[in-house]
Each structure stands twice: as structure tokens, then as C-alpha cells.
Amino acid sequence: MRDNALIVLYAFAGAAATGLAGAAVLRLVRRRSLTLSVTVVAAVGVGGVLAGTLAVAWAMFLSSHDLTVVTTVVAMAAVVSLLTALLLGRWFVARSHELAVAARSFGEAGDFAAPGVPATAELEAVSRELAATSARLAESRDRERALEASRRDLVAWISHDLRTPLAGLRAMSEALEDGVAADPDRYLKQIRTEVDRLNDMVGDLFELSRIHAGTLPLSRSRISLYDLVGDALAGADPLAREYGVRLVGDGVEPVPVEVDGREMSRVLGNLLVNAIRRTPADGTVAVAAASGPDGVVLSVTDGCGGIPEEDLPKVFETGWRGTHARTPPAGAGLGLAIVRGIVEAHQGRATVHNVPGGCRFEVVLPAAAS
């Protein structure tokens, strides 16, 4: 029993000494190649066996022949283990290098392509995460390009829309100043109209900037959609009469919602103005509201004849004005972008799809708490 205890003690002492030495070496080479670290780990394992064996042999006074045999066996095992460790380390480093080369595509605004050679489970997990990150970065770059293009178009359209009324205001003011205006009252009325139009445009730009900055203040209160739609229809009625368009609001249920009444009135007003201006004379614009499985659905259906399928995803983009982009009634193309921004600020969504004879804009809002 005493001999067994001594064998365990000497073997542990020899292996422990080798392990401590290996830990010190690993600390020194921790910033070096993984191949070296794997080799050191393999050497520690074999060296521990050799040290323990020699310690036990010295304590047990084995014959020189037996000690030579044991040492030779351990030495051969050490050679095989070190060669295997070197091969494993080089293979792992090669896979890591391939993954690093593939990851450099991020810096070159490219897509990540995982190495074709199979790697360890850990490297495969890193590769999957890099692929997912690459996909998200690609989406982000696409959104950035779209936003940049939208901003450039918006600046061009706003510049165009501002230049025309400003030129008219300057001409009319000069005519009044020089006393050559045949009908001063008509000029003054036209000036007031153009100023109101410019004021609306500036207001839309300010609203859109707050939406994009995420600083749109909302004062929510419990409101019936029936009252909200009724007020919006009354406000849009003069424009509808001017365009010869009928407004219909028979399909509105008295559904309660918790929204900012002022902002949602703007949403309805923008949708109604857009629908009225796109609907030919003697056409109909219908408003409906009802509870749905996803919340409260508010819809505005016009008689515009439909929107080309390729343009449907662009309808709510800033600056989009459809096929009549340069006509003054089309505005600056901010109305529908403001609609989407306000609705999303209410945790809702705005969509559009074609229906026979026109298109339907739908706003889905969360249902009010019971």
C-alpha cells in the first residue's frame, strides 16, 4: 500500500512540475501562433508522462535497461504527439487565415463568403455570425443608398417647387410696387395664396425632419374614429367640391383608438387630399374604418386608375409624386412620407394596394385598451 502511495506521489510531482513549466511557457507565447500553443500543450502532456515515469523509476531504483525501455517508449510517443500537434495547429491556423481573408470583404464593402473548406464547430459558428452580419450590412447599405437618392431628389424637387411661386411673388410685388397692376386686389389675393402654399411646404419639411429625427411629440388620447373621420371629411369637402369628387364615409365604425388627434387628423387630411387630386371629376373617394385581427384598419379608396406595380413600394418614400411629378398640385411629395412617419410613430403601419378602378391606402393602428 505504501509503495502505491509513493508511486502516485512521485508521478504527480513530476507531472505537476511539467504542467507548471508548460503553463509558464504558454503565458509567454500567448500572443504567438496557435500552432505553437497547441505544440506546447502536446509537449506538456507527453512531458508530464515522461517526468512522472522518470521520477517513479528513480524512486523505485529500476534497472538501467528497464529505464531505457520506458524512456524510449515515451520519447517515441512524444515525437508522434508533437508531429500531430504541429499538423493540427497548422490546419487550424490555415482555417483561421481563410476566415480572416473572407472577413476582409467587410472593409471593402463586399459580401461575406464563408470559406469552402470545413472548419471546427467554433469557426463555423463565427462564420455563420459573419454571414448574418454581412447580410445586415448589405441591407443597411441599400437603405443608405436609397435614403441618399431620396434626399437628392427631394432637394431637387423642393428647389423646383420653391422657385416657381417665389418668381411669381417677385413679379407680382414688382407690379404692385411700380403701380402697373391692373387689378391690385387680385394680385394681393394671389400673393396670399402663394404664401399659404409656401407656408404649407415649410410646415411639411419641418414635420418630416422631426419624424426622421425621432422627435415627433405625441399627445395620445382616446378618440372615436367616427369623429376623427367626420372632421377630416368636413375639412376636405371644399377641395372635393372644387375637383368635382364625391366623398363617402358610410363605412366608418365608431371604433375607439388612443392616438394624437392632431397628428392623425394630418394623416387623414394628407390621404384625402392625395386621393381627391388623383381622382377624376365625378369620381368617388371612400373612407372606411373597422376593427381587424391586427388592430383598427382605416382605409381611403380613390379612383386614380391604379398605381403601376413597380411604383407601389415607392409610394411612401420621401419625394415620390408618381407620374405627375412636375405638376404643381402634386406638391413636394412629402404628404405620404409624413403619413407613414406619423403612423409608425403610433406603432402602426401604412400600406397601399390596387383595387378595381383605383387604389386603397390602409392605415393599421393598435386597438385601444378596453
HELIX and SHEET records of a PDB file:
HELIX    1   1 ARG A    2  LEU A   28  1                                  27    
HELIX    2   2 LEU A   34  MET A   60  1                                  27    
HELIX    3   3 SER A   64  ALA A  103  1                                  40    
HELIX    4   4 ARG A  104  PHE A  106  5                                   3    
HELIX    5   5 ALA A  121  ASP A  178  1                                  58    
HELIX    6   6 PRO A  184  ALA A  213  1                                  30    
HELIX    7   7 LEU A  225  TYR A  243  1                                  19    
HELIX    8   8 GLY A  261  ARG A  278  1                                  18    
HELIX    9   9 GLU A  309  LYS A  314  5                                   6    
HELIX   10  10 GLY A  322  HIS A  324  5                                   3    
HELIX   11  11 PRO A  328  ALA A  330  5                                   3    
HELIX   12  12 GLY A  335  ALA A  345  1                                  11    
SHEET    1   A 2 ARG A 220  SER A 224  0                                        
SHEET    2   A 2 PRO A 256  ASP A 260 -1                                        
SHEET    1   B 5 ARG A 246  VAL A 252  0                                        
SHEET    2   B 5 THR A 284  GLY A 292  1                                        
SHEET    3   B 5 GLY A 295  THR A 301 -1                                        
SHEET    4   B 5 GLY A 358  LEU A 365 -1                                        
SHEET    5   B 5 ARG A 349  VAL A 355 -1                                        
END                                                                             
